[in-house]
Amino acid sequence: MNQAVELKKGIYRIGVNDRRTHLFENYWPLPKGVAYNSYVIVDEKVVVVDTVERSRMDDYLESLETTLNGKKVDYLIVNHMEPDHSGAIKALLCHYPDMTIVGNCKTFPMLENFYGIHHNLLEVKEGSTLDLGSRKLQFYMAPMLHWPETMVTYLPSEHILFSGDIFGAFGTLDGGIFDDQLDLDYLEEEISRYYSNIVGKYGVPAQTALKKLGTLPIDMICATHGPIWRSHIKDIIAKYDKWSRYETEEGVVIAFSSMYGHTENMADMIGRFLAEKGIRKIRIHDTSKTHPSYLINDIFRYKGVILGSCSYNGGIFPTMETLLSELEHIGVKNHYLAFFANKTWSGGALPRFTQFADKMKWEIVAPHADASGHPKNQDVEDCKAIAYAMAEKLKA
């Protein structure tokens, strides 16, 4: 059984670590697992804020019942309807059939569609309050972070923000649950990879939410994944602000797709030429080996992007197509771009790269390199021109 942890008097985190699931949303790799956080406020009324993924609900319900020690749940607040947080709702209703579910007008159609629930509902709007006895909760809408029904719950008396997926992270909570109890360096990539792949598409809604929540005094952020923030609140807010503005560092991501090594050879050449020009943060990835989530995470971080692909059935290599489609879907902004390609007889990746460039509106820094088989002297010069032009842009 997972023990509840008291955050403040009468306020508990009841969560579970998941080290068995390989893919989040059946797509994003979880090498360090993931944590699901639910919260309980015990006042004159008892409130649960979000639940957990249904595969872990037995442990969750046992811990909740132990924490409540015979008390019933009066309200369940649904900040976000995604099943990794709403998965235990039906089980919770079996234990507490008189429980009222609190959400907004966009929550309840999803609730009925997912679970057939349409009774004992309380709709809240922007700025609505809920009286618990000695405490009151306030509600703020945060649509498209990252679903349309997303909202956050604020406890003014303790300055606690129950933020749903906002400020979340991949990775289990190993031992501690607070940011100052954990090795944040170990979790750093999982924090940024969570943002770039789960929230990253919604930079404008993120900026809107940050401005709204920036008016609230916050001493603790309780997200539904990852650490509970109490000592590094300014840091995580600053990161969200930077990421949602698409601000980047000086560095280059080289992503390539190669069948027999010629395109990879070109990627290594470009990397060496970049280093000659003083670029130190160079990340070279094989799209056939590295999941797009890691590539997207690096692209969110570094300003320069150089993409290369061999020809495959006359077109672009499938794993490069996957990366391009993901980047187009997320709509990452404000990067420098260049391409290189390799083919054996005809066709190749360049038409798809051109289509990608037109859609993304990134600045192309140099003409593409287009080799046939083993790179020749001119191909080497073309790779050098790409690297030197990219380095000049970044240094400028």
C-alpha positions as CSV (number, residue, x, y, z in Angstrom):
1,M,0.0,0.0,0.0
2,N,1.2,3.5,-0.8
3,Q,1.1,5.7,2.3
4,A,-0.5,9.1,2.2
5,V,1.8,12.1,2.9
6,E,0.5,15.1,4.8
7,L,1.4,18.3,2.9
8,K,-0.2,20.7,5.3
9,K,-2.6,20.0,8.2
10,G,-5.5,18.0,6.7
11,I,-4.1,18.0,3.2
12,Y,-2.7,14.8,1.8
13,R,-1.0,13.5,-1.3
14,I,-2.2,10.0,-2.2
15,G,-0.2,8.8,-5.2
16,V,1.2,5.8,-6.9
17,N,4.4,5.1,-8.8
18,D,4.1,3.2,-12.1
19,R,7.3,1.4,-13.2
20,R,5.6,-1.2,-15.3
21,T,4.0,0.9,-18.1
22,H,6.4,1.3,-21.0
23,L,4.6,4.0,-23.0
24,F,2.7,7.0,-21.7
25,E,-0.5,7.5,-23.8
26,N,0.8,4.4,-25.6
27,Y,3.4,6.5,-27.4
28,W,5.9,8.3,-25.2
29,P,8.6,6.1,-23.6
30,L,8.8,5.9,-19.8
31,P,12.4,4.7,-19.0
32,K,12.1,6.3,-15.5
33,G,8.4,5.4,-15.0
34,V,5.7,7.9,-14.1
35,A,3.9,8.9,-10.9
36,Y,0.2,9.6,-10.5
37,N,-0.7,12.1,-7.8
38,S,-4.1,12.6,-6.2
39,Y,-4.9,14.9,-3.3
40,V,-7.3,14.9,-0.4
41,I,-8.4,17.8,1.7
42,V,-10.1,16.9,5.0
43,D,-12.2,19.7,6.4
44,E,-15.9,19.8,7.4
45,K,-16.3,18.5,3.9
46,V,-13.8,16.0,2.4
47,V,-12.5,16.7,-1.1
48,V,-10.5,14.5,-3.5
49,V,-8.7,16.4,-6.2
50,D,-8.2,14.1,-9.3
51,T,-7.7,10.3,-9.1
52,V,-5.2,7.9,-10.7
53,E,-4.8,5.5,-13.6
54,R,-7.2,2.6,-13.2
55,S,-4.5,-0.1,-13.2
56,R,-3.4,1.3,-9.8
57,M,-6.7,2.1,-8.3
58,D,-6.8,-0.8,-5.8
59,D,-3.7,0.5,-4.0
60,Y,-5.1,4.0,-4.3
61,L,-8.5,3.3,-2.8
62,E,-6.9,1.3,0.1
63,S,-4.6,4.3,0.9
64,L,-7.5,6.7,0.6
65,E,-9.8,4.7,3.0
66,T,-6.9,4.5,5.5
67,T,-6.3,8.2,5.4
68,L,-10.0,9.1,5.8
69,N,-10.5,6.6,8.7
70,G,-14.2,6.2,8.1
71,K,-15.0,9.6,6.7
72,K,-16.9,9.8,3.4
73,V,-15.8,11.8,0.3
74,D,-18.2,14.7,-0.3
75,Y,-16.6,16.1,-3.5
76,L,-14.4,14.9,-6.3
77,I,-12.8,17.7,-8.3
78,V,-11.9,16.8,-11.8
79,N,-9.2,19.2,-13.1
80,H,-8.6,17.0,-16.1
81,M,-10.5,14.2,-17.7
82,E,-7.7,12.2,-19.2
83,P,-8.0,8.6,-18.0
84,D,-4.7,8.6,-16.2
85,H,-6.3,11.0,-13.7
86,S,-10.0,10.1,-14.1
87,G,-9.5,6.3,-14.3
88,A,-10.6,5.6,-10.7
89,I,-13.8,7.7,-10.7
90,K,-16.2,4.8,-11.2
91,A,-14.5,2.8,-8.4
92,L,-14.6,5.9,-6.1
93,L,-18.3,6.3,-6.8
94,C,-18.9,2.6,-5.8
95,H,-17.3,3.4,-2.4
96,Y,-18.8,6.9,-2.0
97,P,-22.1,6.9,-4.0
98,D,-23.3,10.3,-2.6
99,M,-20.1,12.0,-3.8
100,T,-20.6,15.1,-5.9
101,I,-18.3,15.5,-8.9
102,V,-17.1,19.0,-9.5
103,G,-16.1,20.2,-13.0
104,N,-16.8,22.7,-15.7
105,C,-19.2,22.7,-18.7
106,K,-16.6,20.9,-20.9
107,T,-15.9,18.3,-18.2
108,F,-19.3,16.6,-18.0
109,P,-19.8,15.5,-21.7
110,M,-16.4,13.7,-21.4
111,L,-17.4,12.2,-18.1
112,E,-20.6,10.7,-19.6
113,N,-18.8,9.6,-22.7
114,F,-16.0,7.9,-20.8
115,Y,-17.9,6.5,-17.8
116,G,-21.6,7.0,-18.3
117,I,-21.8,9.3,-15.3
118,H,-24.4,12.1,-15.4
119,H,-25.7,12.5,-11.9
120,N,-24.5,14.4,-8.8
121,L,-22.6,17.0,-10.8
122,L,-21.6,20.5,-9.7
123,E,-20.6,22.9,-12.5
124,V,-18.0,25.6,-11.7
125,K,-16.9,28.5,-13.8
126,E,-14.0,30.9,-13.8
127,G,-13.6,32.3,-10.2
128,S,-16.2,30.0,-8.7
129,T,-15.6,29.0,-5.0
130,L,-16.5,25.9,-3.0
131,D,-16.9,26.1,0.7
132,L,-15.4,23.2,2.7
133,G,-15.9,24.6,6.2
134,S,-12.8,26.4,7.4
135,R,-11.4,26.6,3.9
136,K,-12.6,27.6,0.5
137,L,-11.4,26.5,-3.0
138,Q,-11.3,28.6,-6.1
139,F,-11.4,27.5,-9.7
140,Y,-9.6,28.9,-12.7
141,M,-10.0,27.6,-16.3
142,A,-6.9,26.6,-18.2
143,P,-8.3,25.4,-21.6
144,M,-6.0,23.5,-23.9
145,L,-3.4,22.7,-21.3
146,H,-3.6,20.3,-22.7
147,W,-7.3,19.4,-23.2
148,P,-10.2,21.8,-23.6
149,E,-11.8,21.1,-20.2
150,T,-8.6,21.6,-18.2
151,M,-8.9,23.7,-15.1
152,V,-6.9,24.3,-11.9
153,T,-8.0,24.4,-8.2
154,Y,-6.5,26.9,-5.8
155,L,-6.6,26.9,-2.0
156,P,-6.1,30.5,-0.9
157,S,-5.7,29.9,2.8
158,E,-2.5,27.8,2.2
159,H,-1.5,29.3,-1.2
160,I,-1.6,25.8,-2.8
161,L,-2.3,25.3,-6.5
162,F,-3.6,22.0,-7.6
163,S,-2.4,22.3,-11.2
164,G,-3.5,19.1,-13.0
165,D,-1.0,18.2,-15.7
166,I,0.5,21.7,-15.7
167,F,4.0,21.7,-14.2
168,G,4.0,17.9,-14.3
169,A,6.9,15.5,-15.2
170,F,7.7,12.0,-16.3
171,G,9.6,9.9,-13.8
172,T,8.6,8.1,-10.5
173,L,9.0,9.7,-7.2
174,D,11.7,7.6,-5.6
175,G,11.6,8.1,-1.8
176,G,10.7,11.8,-1.6
177,I,7.7,13.6,-3.2
178,F,8.8,17.2,-2.8
179,D,11.2,18.9,-5.2
180,D,13.7,19.5,-2.4
181,Q,13.7,15.8,-1.5
182,L,14.5,14.6,-5.0
183,D,17.4,14.6,-7.4
184,L,16.1,17.2,-9.9
185,D,19.2,16.8,-12.0
186,Y,18.2,13.1,-12.5
187,L,14.7,14.2,-13.5
188,E,15.6,17.2,-15.5
189,E,15.2,15.6,-18.9
190,E,11.9,14.0,-17.9
191,I,10.6,17.3,-16.8
192,S,11.4,19.0,-20.1
193,R,10.4,16.0,-22.2
194,Y,7.1,16.0,-20.5
195,Y,6.6,19.7,-21.3
196,S,7.9,19.5,-24.9
197,N,5.8,16.5,-25.9
198,I,2.7,16.7,-23.8
199,V,2.2,20.5,-23.4
200,G,4.5,21.9,-26.0
201,K,1.9,22.3,-28.8
202,Y,0.0,24.8,-26.5
203,G,2.5,27.6,-26.0
204,V,-0.1,30.4,-26.4
205,P,-2.6,28.8,-23.8
206,A,0.4,28.2,-21.5
207,Q,1.3,31.9,-21.7
208,T,-2.3,32.8,-21.0
209,A,-2.4,30.5,-17.9
210,L,0.9,31.8,-16.6
211,K,-0.3,35.4,-16.7
212,K,-3.6,34.4,-14.9
213,L,-1.9,32.3,-12.3
214,G,0.9,34.8,-11.8
215,T,-1.6,37.0,-9.9
216,L,-1.9,34.3,-7.2
217,P,0.5,33.9,-4.2
218,I,1.7,30.3,-4.5
219,D,3.6,28.4,-1.9
220,M,3.1,24.9,-3.3
221,I,2.2,23.5,-6.7
222,C,0.6,20.1,-6.6
223,A,0.7,18.6,-10.1
224,T,-0.8,15.2,-11.1
225,H,2.6,13.9,-12.3
226,G,6.0,14.4,-10.9
227,P,7.3,16.4,-7.9
228,I,5.3,18.6,-5.6
229,W,6.9,22.0,-6.0
230,R,7.6,24.0,-2.8
231,S,11.3,25.1,-3.0
232,H,11.7,25.6,-6.8
233,I,8.4,27.2,-7.7
234,K,10.0,30.2,-9.4
235,D,12.3,27.9,-11.3
236,I,9.6,25.7,-12.8
237,I,7.4,28.7,-13.6
238,A,10.4,30.3,-15.3
239,K,11.0,27.1,-17.4
240,Y,7.4,27.0,-18.5
241,D,7.6,30.7,-19.4
242,K,10.8,30.1,-21.5
243,W,9.5,26.9,-23.2
244,S,6.1,28.4,-24.0
245,R,7.8,31.4,-25.6
246,Y,10.0,29.0,-27.7
247,E,13.2,30.5,-26.3
248,T,16.3,28.4,-27.1
249,E,20.0,28.0,-26.4
250,E,22.9,28.1,-28.8
251,G,23.2,24.6,-30.1
252,V,22.3,22.3,-33.0
253,V,20.3,19.1,-33.3
254,I,21.3,17.0,-36.2
255,A,18.7,14.2,-36.9
256,F,19.4,11.8,-39.6
257,S,17.9,8.6,-41.2
258,S,20.4,6.3,-42.8
259,M,20.3,2.7,-44.2
260,Y,23.8,2.0,-45.2
261,G,25.8,4.7,-43.5
262,H,26.3,7.4,-46.2
263,T,23.7,9.8,-44.7
264,E,25.1,9.2,-41.2
265,N,28.6,10.0,-42.6
266,M,27.2,13.4,-43.8
267,A,25.7,14.0,-40.3
268,D,29.1,13.4,-38.7
269,M,30.8,15.7,-41.1
270,I,28.4,18.5,-40.4
271,G,28.9,17.9,-36.7
272,R,32.7,18.2,-37.0
273,F,32.4,21.3,-39.1
274,L,30.1,22.9,-36.5
275,A,32.7,22.1,-33.8
276,E,35.4,23.8,-35.8
277,K,33.3,26.9,-35.7
278,G,33.0,26.8,-31.9
279,I,29.6,25.2,-31.5
280,R,29.8,22.9,-28.4
281,K,26.2,21.8,-27.9
282,I,25.8,19.4,-30.8
283,R,23.3,16.6,-30.5
284,I,23.3,14.0,-33.3
285,H,20.4,11.5,-33.4
286,D,19.6,8.5,-35.5
287,T,15.8,8.6,-36.0
288,S,15.7,4.8,-36.4
289,K,17.1,4.4,-32.8
290,T,16.0,7.5,-30.9
291,H,12.3,8.0,-30.1
292,P,10.9,11.3,-31.4
293,S,10.1,12.5,-27.9
294,Y,13.9,12.9,-27.2
295,L,14.4,14.6,-30.5
296,I,11.6,17.0,-29.9
297,N,12.9,17.7,-26.4
298,D,16.3,18.7,-27.8
299,I,14.7,20.7,-30.6
300,F,12.8,22.7,-28.0
301,R,16.1,23.4,-26.3
302,Y,18.5,24.3,-29.2
303,K,18.1,26.9,-31.9
304,G,19.6,25.1,-34.8
305,V,18.1,22.1,-36.5
306,I,19.7,20.1,-39.4
307,L,17.8,17.2,-40.9
308,G,19.1,14.5,-43.2
309,S,17.6,11.5,-44.8
310,C,18.4,8.8,-47.3
311,S,16.0,7.9,-50.1
312,Y,13.5,5.1,-49.3
313,N,11.2,3.8,-52.0
314,G,11.7,7.1,-53.9
315,G,10.8,9.3,-50.9
316,I,11.8,10.1,-47.4
317,F,12.8,7.5,-44.8
318,P,9.8,6.5,-42.6
319,T,11.3,7.4,-39.2
320,M,12.2,10.9,-40.5
321,E,8.7,11.2,-41.8
322,T,7.5,10.5,-38.3
323,L,9.7,13.2,-36.8
324,L,8.6,15.8,-39.4
325,S,4.9,15.0,-38.8
326,E,5.4,15.3,-35.0
327,L,7.1,18.7,-35.4
328,E,4.4,19.9,-37.8
329,H,1.7,18.8,-35.3
330,I,3.3,20.5,-32.3
331,G,4.1,23.6,-34.3
332,V,7.5,24.3,-32.8
333,K,8.6,27.9,-33.6
334,N,11.7,30.1,-34.0
335,H,14.4,27.8,-35.3
336,Y,17.2,27.9,-37.9
337,L,17.0,25.0,-40.4
338,A,19.1,23.2,-43.0
339,F,18.8,19.9,-44.9
340,F,21.0,17.2,-46.3
341,A,20.0,14.1,-48.3
342,N,21.4,11.0,-50.0
343,K,20.0,8.9,-52.8
344,T,21.1,6.0,-55.0
345,W,19.4,6.8,-58.3
346,S,16.4,9.2,-58.2
347,G,13.7,10.7,-56.0
348,G,14.7,11.2,-52.3
349,A,13.9,13.3,-49.3
350,L,14.2,16.8,-50.6
351,P,10.6,17.3,-51.8
352,R,9.3,16.4,-48.3
353,F,11.9,18.5,-46.6
354,T,10.9,21.5,-48.7
355,Q,7.2,20.9,-47.8
356,F,8.2,20.8,-44.1
357,A,10.2,24.1,-44.4
358,D,7.2,25.8,-46.1
359,K,4.9,24.7,-43.3
360,M,7.1,25.4,-40.3
361,K,8.4,28.9,-41.6
362,W,11.8,28.3,-40.0
363,E,14.7,30.3,-41.5
364,I,16.8,28.1,-43.9
365,V,20.4,29.1,-43.4
366,A,22.1,27.4,-46.4
367,P,21.3,25.5,-49.6
368,H,20.9,21.7,-49.0
369,A,23.5,19.1,-49.6
370,D,22.3,16.2,-51.9
371,A,24.7,13.3,-52.3
372,S,24.5,10.1,-54.3
373,G,26.0,7.2,-52.4
374,H,29.4,7.8,-50.7
375,P,29.8,11.6,-50.2
376,K,32.2,13.1,-52.9
377,N,34.4,16.2,-52.5
378,Q,31.5,18.6,-53.5
379,D,29.2,16.9,-51.0
380,V,31.8,17.5,-48.3
381,E,32.0,21.2,-49.3
382,D,28.2,21.4,-49.2
383,C,28.1,19.9,-45.7
384,K,30.8,22.4,-44.6
385,A,28.7,25.2,-46.0
386,I,25.7,24.1,-44.0
387,A,27.7,23.9,-40.8
388,Y,29.5,27.2,-41.2
389,A,26.3,29.0,-42.1
390,M,24.5,27.6,-39.1
391,A,27.3,28.4,-36.8
392,E,27.4,32.0,-38.1
393,K,23.7,32.4,-37.5
394,L,23.9,31.0,-34.0
395,K,27.0,33.1,-33.1
396,A,25.4,36.3,-34.5
